[in-house]
Amino acid sequence: MKKLIPFIGLVLCAFSVSAQADSTKIIHDFANHLSMSIPGDVNVMNAEQIRVKYHKAKDETTNFYGSEDMSFSIVVSVVAPGNVKEEDMVKHKAELLAAYKSKHKLLTEEVRTVNKHKLIVVSFYSDVTDGKVLNKQIFGVVNQKLVSVEFNATEAELLKRNPQMEACINSIVIK
């Protein structure tokens, strides 16, 4: 029995770490018009993290979230302000994605309905100094603005993060 107690403690500890990694939390952006579930280990990035990772300053139309080591991040931003309709976004998908196609080979390109709203979903790899990053980007209309939710994961994080990206996308609620 004495040998079993440390083993049980180890199993409970491992379960606790696993459960923590699999936990999620809800973020609300754009005056609560967009909500989405994100991995529990992802938090709001501070100004220094944004500067180091994205080489820019925080602005009023963009929210940055990232894992502690920045190997996974989510950027929520306004692409085009004012008077955009969902049906127009879908109708002009080719024009919207032209800039991405000129720079990257798109791995996926689809229109998906999530919680009664149309989203354009694309994914592509981009090269960085120490490898590749998978970018999965979603376009949607929130409060008549074209918005983007971009997920970035390093190759090392891809197996873990790709299912989380899909769960985040499928959790998007637009009011």
Secondary structure, 3 states (H helix, E strand, C coil): CCCHHHHHHHHHHHHHHHHHHHCEEEEEECCCCEEEEEECCCEECCHHHHHHHHCCCCCCCEEEEECCCCCEEEEEEEEECCCCCHHHHHHCHHHHHHHHHHHCCEEEEEEEEECCEEEEEEEEEEEECCEEEEEEEEEEEECCEEEEEEEEEEHHHHHHHHHHHHHHHHHCEEC
